[in-house]
Amino acid sequence: FTMALRDLPEDAGILAALVDAKTQLDRGDMLGPGTLRSVEDERVEQRQRAQVEFQQYMYDAQINLSEGRYDKALSLVVLAEEGLRQRRVYMSTDLYETLAAQARALQSDIQKKRALSNQDRLLSDAESQKINKNRAKENAIAKRLEFVKQNLLRVRELQRELKYDEALGVLEEILFVDEHNPAALALKDMIEATKLYL
């Protein structure tokens, strides 16, 4: 239009067309693909896509965190942060910083919960070992008591059969296992005293 006006400065048709073109340009009617409007639409779409992907990664990370899959949760947060960095140019600084802060907070939460879980597991393992050790000790005591009980019955039986030397041998076995057993000590003294009178 500018060149046409130079050649024909007084042409009313060219002036009308120029005014019409400027009006359309001001309203944005002539902006098509590759123009300012499509660039802004692309920026909005990329920003929205980045936010949706970020929120999906964060949601998945929280699900994995709630199920105790800490490594998977952390990797999802890293993917969320990477997606943010790649599309940072499409976001305002405030939006980017807000989302990045959410990712850092979730990452910190995951690491804290992982540490607590590891601590709980270690405590649980230590407690299990302690319980197992106590059970083994209780089982050993129970076996020793049963051994003593059965052998005391055997000594009484041998005593009735007047087999004092065998009875003393069994009593020595009892006292080897439980050297302060009062019943075994009393029976030993009684049998030794009886043998003196034979």
Secondary structure, 3 states (H helix, E strand, C coil): CHHHHHHCCCCHHHHHHHHHHHHHHHHCCCCCCCCHHHHHHHHHHHHHHHHHHHHHHHHHHHHHHHCCCHHHHHHHHHHHHHHHHHCHHHCCHHHHHHHHHHHHHHHHHHHHHHHHHHHHHHHHHHHHHHHHHHHHHHHHHHHHHHHHHHHHHHHHHHHHCCCHHHHHHHHHHHHHHCCCCHHHHHHHHHHHHHHHCC
